[in-house]
Amino acid sequence: MTHPMAEIAAGLSVERFGAYRVAAGGHDADALALYEWNATISAALWTDLAHCEVLVRNRLHEQLTAWSTQVYGESVWYRDPGRIFTAQHASDVAEARRRATTGSRAKPETPGRIVAELNFGFWRYLVASQYERTLWLPVLRYTFRNVHRRHLHGCLARLHNVRNRIAHHEPIHYENLGRLHGDLLKVLGWINPTYRQWVQQQSTVTDQLAARPA
């Protein structure tokens, strides 16, 4: 009879489970405990990342709408009336508009629906160096309180990377998860301290970090 542990390890795949076995010093039971904890901490962090992503993109959307209306007389900023976007960002917007208005879930286009279709990477790169003069200095720096663009972008880059790993069910146990959660809370605090307090009060990340298997 095959031992249940062996069945589970085989089901997870030699490559995937093997990485946890190495991290656990070759002990299968410890490797499975680490795998299970990785899933638990991923779920906890994903919840906070979801709140962060929505709050960040909505605040940037508000700021960009007001700025585009004032400067270009066009409230729909993602139409890029100033021809500011890189080719990649323009392509991201075009794809978001296509997804929102075609297919089985097609509905009339609204800014809110397009904002929801744009992924976290889109918003992260709006505060990257290529937009320092065109977007950061004239508008986006007012979205965040007392933070240098490079510091902000560094935090968003780390959050974006761990978000993608969680989305693909990859291991994150080796990351500095306490620092990453701190990055998330800092970003929210730079927008609005109330956002930070709200997410922090309901978060289970700290508890799960303390429960990591030895």
N, C-alpha and C positions, 0 to 999 in steps of 0.2 A: 504493500500500500504506500502510495506517495505521501510524504509528510506535507501537511497544509502549507508550511513555510516554503517548501520547494515549489508548490503550485503557485503560490502568490508571487514568488520571485520570478518564475517563468512567465507568468502573466504580465508582469511589469516590464519584462524583457531583460536579458542579460546585461545589455549596455546601460539601461536606466538604473536598474537595481544595483548593478556593480559599482556605480559611482557612490551610492550610499554605503555599500559594503566597505569600500575603501575608507570612506570618512569615518566609519564605525570600527575601524581596525580589524575588519574581517569577520565580525560577529553578525550573523544573520538577524538575530532577534533585535540587536541594537540598531542595525541598519533599517529594519522595518519600523522601529519606533521613531527613528529620525525621519523616515519617509512620511509617516503619518503626521508627525509634528510639522514638517515642511508644508504639508497640505493645510494644516490648521492655521499656521501663522500666515500663509499666503492668503487664506480667506479673510483673516482679520485685517491684514494690510490692504487687501483689495477693496474692502468696504470703505476704508479711509481714503484710498486713492480715488475711488469713485466720487466721493463727496468733494475732494480737492479738485478733480478735473472739472466737474460741473461748475463749481464756484469760480474757478479761475477763468474758464472760457466765457461764462456769462458776464463777469466783470470786464474782461477785455472787450467783449462784444459791445457792452454799454459805452465804454470809453471810445472805441473806434467809431461807433454810430454817431456820437455827439461830435467828434472831431471831423469826420467825413462830411457831416451835414454843414458844419461851420465853414470848413475850408473849400469844399467842392460843391456844396449845395446838393449833395447826394447822400441820403441816409443809409443806403445799402452799400456799406464799405467794401464788402467782398467782391463787388463788381470792379473794384480797383480803379476808381476814376482818375487817380494820379499816376497810374501805371508804375506802381511801386513794387509789386510782387515779383519774386523770382519766377522762372519758368516752372519750377517744381510746385511752388505755392499756387500759381495760377492753375496748374493741372489738378492739384488737390481740390480747389474750389469747383472746378468744372466737373470733376468726378462726384463731389458731394451733391451738386445740383442735379446731376444725372440720376443718382441713386434716389434722391428725394422725390423726383417727379416722374419716374418711369417704373415699370414693373408692377407686381401684384399689390404693392403698398403705395402706389403713386397717389400723390395729393398735390394740390396747388402749392407752389413754392412760397415759403415765408422765411424771413430771416431766422426765426427760431428753429425751424426744421433744418436749415443749412448749417447753423451753428452746431446742432446736435450731431450732424453727419461728419463734421470735421474732427479728425482724431487728435489725441493728445500731442502727437508729434508736430502737427500743424501749429498749435498754440505755443509749444516750446520754442520752435524756430522763429516765431515772431519777435522774440527778444534776443535772438542771436546777433552776432557782430555785424552781419550784412545789412541789418535794419537799424543800426545805431543812429544814423543821421536822419533816416527817412521815417521811422516809426517810434523808436525808443525816445529820442530827445524831444520831438514835438508832441508826443501823445502818451505812449505807453508807460513812461516813467511815473506818470501821475496816478497810475493804477496801484502802485506799490509804494509803501512808506519807507523812506530812508534806507534804500538798498541799492548797491551798485549792480548794474546790468549783468556783469560777468558772474557775480555771486548768485544772483537770481537764476541765470541760465544754467549754472552748474548744478544747483538744486533741482531744477526742472529736468535736466538731462539725466541725473541719477534716478529720479522718480519715473521718468519715461522708460528707462532701461529696465528697472525692476518690474514695472507694470507689464511690459512685453514678456518678460520671463514668466511671470505669473499666468498671463493669458495663454501661454504655450505649455503650462504645467511643468515648467523647468525648476530645478532646485534653486532656492534662494538662501538656504540655511547657512552658507558660507559668507554671505554678505554681512556688512555691518548694519544690521536691521534697526538697531537703536538710532544710529546716525540717520538712516533713511527716513525713519518716522519723524525724527527731529527736523529734517529738511522739509517734510510735508507740513508740519505744524508751523515752521517759520514762514513758508510761502503763504499760508493762510493768514498768519498774523500780519504779514506785510500788506495784505489786502484789507483785512478788517479783523481786529482782535476778537470780535464776537464770533467770527467764523472759526477761528482757532479754538476758542473755548467750547463751542458747540461740538466740534469733531472730537476734541480731546475728552470731553465728558462721557461720550458714548463709546469711545474706542476700547477695544479689547487687546490691542497690540501689546501694551506693557505687560498685562497679565500673561499673555501667551509667551512672551520673551522669557519671563520668569519660570515658565513651565517647561522650557526646553529640556529634553532628556539629556542626562549626563553622558 
